[in-house]
Amino acid sequence: MTRVLVTGASGFLAMHVVKQLVDSREYIVRGTVRSLTNEKKVKPLKELSSELELVEADLTKKESWIDAVKDCTYVIHVASPFPAATPRDEMEVIGPAVDGTKNVLEACAKTKGGVKRVVLTSSCAAVYGGRAGEDHLFNEEDWASEEESIPYEKSKLMAERAAWELVKNLPGNRYVTVSVCLWWDDMAKILDEEFRPLGYNVPTRVAPTFLLKITSWFDPTVKMIIPVLNKEVRLDNKKIKEDFGFQFRDEKTTILDMGYSLIDSGFIKATPKYQEMKTQQSTASN
Ligand SMILES: NC(=O)c1ccc[n+]([C@@H]2O[C@H](COP(=O)([O-])OP(=O)(O)OC[C@H]3O[C@@H](n4cnc5c(N)ncnc54)[C@H](OP(=O)(O)O)[C@@H]3O)[C@@H](O)[C@H]2O)c1
């Protein structure tokens, strides 16, 4: 069986990738984590499969990628800093993103036998970063504005650019993988409709812009959203649908799945009504 490496396997997206690969039973799956002794990160991965190979690698440590990539036919590079707040120094995010991408790709090029294909998880931030609000349907031809981007967007833009620069003589493709862009209050309304009858209070009122701007002075998580506040972004996902027949899950299902997952995994407390519904469901399925 061919071996696939998934970088940053403990992350939100990468763990889904690992799960799909493991469930397919078609590959030997190797995942990287920063530390094998970090039980919080490693345990959920081990629970996915006892056969999953886990190795340590850090984006900033070039040498760690040589062993990680060894004997792999495919590499899915997902690891990258994904900050929830504006960092004090943008290089905290940009440095590992760019150096990590180069380190992974260079290790792929050096590995004996050669890696056949690399999938790089960039971001639509590398497509529309610093350009939200433009009256434009963004697609794979578009690139973020380096000058106007926030640190995260810049990190994705620069990492992807670095990747293309390294593989400039090789064939490759860029795909937008966004199904639809929604406003936060649209998402809140979908959650509210489903979860209010189960005893949850999902706030659906839109916070006034001036209040968010004031809050952003002392809250770096709010500061991060100010550049895109009230600005619409439209993305065209035609290419991936045409090339792969890719079908996106509808947004309502995705948002509700997230809600249920947050409750079932204990991030949000289960209300008595929610527990009652679960009991009824399990009785019905027995
Ligand atoms: N989630 C989205 O909606 C979304 C959208 C567009 C693009 N993306 C891209 O998808 C990728 C994963 O996003 P995510 O949502 O899954 O984020 P995440 O849960 O924060 O996962 C990020 C992963 O990168 C790893 N990582 C960060 N810095 C590292 C370093 N210095 N060395 C090694 N590993 C490092 C993290 O390891 P630790 O667990 O040890 O911190 C984690 O496994 C990122 O490239 C992100 O830009 C995500």
The ligand as an SDF file (V2000), in Angstrom:
LIG
                    3D

 48 52  0  0  0  0  0  0  0  0999 V2000
  -10.4140   25.8470    9.1530 N   0  0  0  0  0  0  0  0  0  0  0  0
  -10.6770   26.5900    8.1130 C   0  0  0  0  0  0  0  0  0  0  0  0
  -11.7910   27.0760    7.9370 O   0  0  0  0  0  0  0  0  0  0  0  0
   -9.6110   26.8780    7.0790 C   0  0  0  0  0  0  0  0  0  0  0  0
   -9.9530   27.6010    5.9530 C   0  0  0  0  0  0  0  0  0  0  0  0
   -9.0010   27.8370    4.9830 C   0  0  0  0  0  0  0  0  0  0  0  0
   -7.7200   27.3540    5.1430 C   0  0  0  0  0  0  0  0  0  0  0  0
   -7.3860   26.6750    6.2660 N   0  0  0  0  0  0  0  0  0  0  0  0
   -6.0050   26.1820    6.3760 C   0  0  0  0  0  0  0  0  0  0  0  0
   -6.0510   24.8300    6.7500 O   0  0  0  0  0  0  0  0  0  0  0  0
   -4.9510   24.5100    7.5790 C   0  0  0  0  0  0  0  0  0  0  0  0
   -5.4140   23.9070    8.8830 C   0  0  0  0  0  0  0  0  0  0  0  0
   -6.3770   24.7180    9.4740 O   0  0  0  0  0  0  0  0  0  0  0  0
   -7.1930   24.2080   10.7330 P   0  0  0  0  0  0  0  0  0  0  0  0
   -8.4720   24.9340   10.7350 O   0  0  0  0  0  0  0  0  0  0  0  0
   -7.2070   22.7530   10.7740 O   0  0  0  0  0  0  0  0  0  0  0  0
   -6.2900   24.8200   11.8870 O   0  0  0  0  0  0  0  0  0  0  0  0
   -5.7550   24.1510   13.2340 P   0  0  0  0  0  0  0  0  0  0  0  0
   -6.7750   23.2610   13.8290 O   0  0  0  0  0  0  0  0  0  0  0  0
   -5.2180   25.2820   14.0510 O   0  0  0  0  0  0  0  0  0  0  0  0
   -4.5560   23.2480   12.7180 O   0  0  0  0  0  0  0  0  0  0  0  0
   -3.3190   23.7830   12.4260 C   0  0  0  0  0  0  0  0  0  0  0  0
   -2.3170   22.6710   12.5030 C   0  0  0  0  0  0  0  0  0  0  0  0
   -1.0290   23.2040   12.1850 O   0  0  0  0  0  0  0  0  0  0  0  0
   -0.1240   22.7870   13.1890 C   0  0  0  0  0  0  0  0  0  0  0  0
    0.9560   23.7410   13.3800 N   0  0  0  0  0  0  0  0  0  0  0  0
    0.8920   25.0580   13.6370 C   0  0  0  0  0  0  0  0  0  0  0  0
    2.1260   25.5470   13.7960 N   0  0  0  0  0  0  0  0  0  0  0  0
    2.9930   24.5110   13.6610 C   0  0  0  0  0  0  0  0  0  0  0  0
    4.3980   24.3650   13.7170 C   0  0  0  0  0  0  0  0  0  0  0  0
    5.2040   25.4030   13.9900 N   0  0  0  0  0  0  0  0  0  0  0  0
    4.9160   23.1350   13.4860 N   0  0  0  0  0  0  0  0  0  0  0  0
    4.1400   22.0700   13.2260 C   0  0  0  0  0  0  0  0  0  0  0  0
    2.8030   22.1290   13.1750 N   0  0  0  0  0  0  0  0  0  0  0  0
    2.2380   23.3440   13.3810 C   0  0  0  0  0  0  0  0  0  0  0  0
   -0.9600   22.7010   14.4460 C   0  0  0  0  0  0  0  0  0  0  0  0
   -0.2780   21.9140   15.4010 O   0  0  0  0  0  0  0  0  0  0  0  0
   -0.6860   21.9770   16.9560 P   0  0  0  0  0  0  0  0  0  0  0  0
   -1.9640   21.1730   17.0230 O   0  0  0  0  0  0  0  0  0  0  0  0
    0.4600   21.3590   17.6390 O   0  0  0  0  0  0  0  0  0  0  0  0
   -0.9060   23.4290   17.2800 O   0  0  0  0  0  0  0  0  0  0  0  0
   -2.2170   22.0720   13.9100 C   0  0  0  0  0  0  0  0  0  0  0  0
   -2.0490   20.6900   13.8100 O   0  0  0  0  0  0  0  0  0  0  0  0
   -4.1690   25.7810    7.7360 C   0  0  0  0  0  0  0  0  0  0  0  0
   -3.1820   25.7740    6.7450 O   0  0  0  0  0  0  0  0  0  0  0  0
   -5.2000   26.8610    7.4560 C   0  0  0  0  0  0  0  0  0  0  0  0
   -4.5860   28.0090    6.9960 O   0  0  0  0  0  0  0  0  0  0  0  0
   -8.3060   26.4170    7.2330 C   0  0  0  0  0  0  0  0  0  0  0  0
  1  2  1  0
  2  3  2  0
  2  4  1  0
  4  5  1  0
  4 48  2  0
  5  6  2  0
  6  7  1  0
  7  8  2  0
  8  9  1  0
  8 48  1  0
  9 10  1  0
  9 46  1  0
 10 11  1  0
 11 12  1  0
 11 44  1  0
 12 13  1  0
 13 14  1  0
 14 15  2  0
 14 16  1  0
 14 17  1  0
 17 18  1  0
 18 19  2  0
 18 20  1  0
 18 21  1  0
 21 22  1  0
 22 23  1  0
 23 24  1  0
 23 42  1  0
 24 25  1  0
 25 26  1  0
 25 36  1  0
 26 27  1  0
 26 35  1  0
 27 28  2  0
 28 29  1  0
 29 30  1  0
 29 35  2  0
 30 31  1  0
 30 32  2  0
 32 33  1  0
 33 34  2  0
 34 35  1  0
 36 37  1  0
 36 42  1  0
 37 38  1  0
 38 39  2  0
 38 40  1  0
 38 41  1  0
 42 43  1  0
 44 45  1  0
 44 46  1  0
 46 47  1  0
M  CHG  2   8   1  16  -1
M  END
$$$$
